Amino acid sequence: MKNKFYLYCILCFLFNVAGYSQSTVFESLSFESNKLGRKVSYSIYLPSDYSTSKRNYPVLYLLHGYTDNETNWIQMGQMKTIADRAIANEEAVPMIIVMPDAWDTWYINQYDGKVPYEDMFFEELIPYMEKTYRIRSDKESRAIAGLSMGGYGSFLYSLHHPDMFCACAPLSAAVFDDTVMEARKARSHKDLFNRLFGPGDEHWKQNNVLKILSDWDQNNLPKIRYYIDCGDDDGLLDGNMQVHQVMKQKGIRHEFRVRDGGHSWTYWRTALPEVLKFVSQTFCRS
């Protein structure tokens, strides 16, 4: 009898593990972008019941950081394991997670029009995903998040396209004020930022998260839920603190977290469960 009980426990465990791992991740798929004149790679997470149901799913666009690509959230961020666990524990709703490659574009349209990445994202990538996968196409079912460069990109997209997303969760966002940007254009990121933003500051102004927030009409604030998270040892904390202050002054509702940690995958792996929970709550409210 005792052995049968142990066997039953083992079978239950194996059943749970099997159920836990039924989600599917496809890495480094691609589609042809006419705007960029090249293929755009992406990875995608499909929840466990995707192959057996006929339902459409909410979607989270999860953006990578500088020097990373479409695989890093999977390989370094353990995204599949974290998403599987959150959904199995009913802390997150089943969702599709799309992770596109952005190279070193900083997710913007390059100032000279040669690499219109942002246009590609909204005019080609999102329509392609919604045509290829069973993704809900309404704002209330679409969220965006990212880390570092991807945190900046998620912030920027939510402000440039406030009617496209219901939730935005920037992690350790690379948000700079004018002084920091001038220093980076002159020294640490000289070639890159001059190629992206061009001479002068006109194109930078159009893509400066702090300026866009500061100039936002207080009578027409973006109807987006924000979750901002940055480590207390992160070199980008100052920019995130500035964003928090501007959003408070403007009356833009948001959650702001400063936790123990730095600019590392160790930190972002602990942030992702909360991001999934946050966007899921937003999906359910809509």
Protein Blocks (a to p, Z undefined) as FASTA:
>chain_A
ZZmmmmmmmmmmmmmmmmmmmpccdehiacddfklopacdddddddfklmmmcbdcdddd
ddddehiafklmmmmnommmmmmmmmmnopaccdddddddekjnnopacfklmacfklmm
mmmmmmmmmmmpccdfbfklcccddehjlmmmmmmmmmmmmmlbfbdcdehiacddfklm
mmmmmmmmmmmmmmmnogajllmmmmgmklmmmmpcfklcccddddddddfkbcklmmmm
mmmmmmmmnopacdddddeddddfklmmmmmmmmmmmmmmmmmmZZ
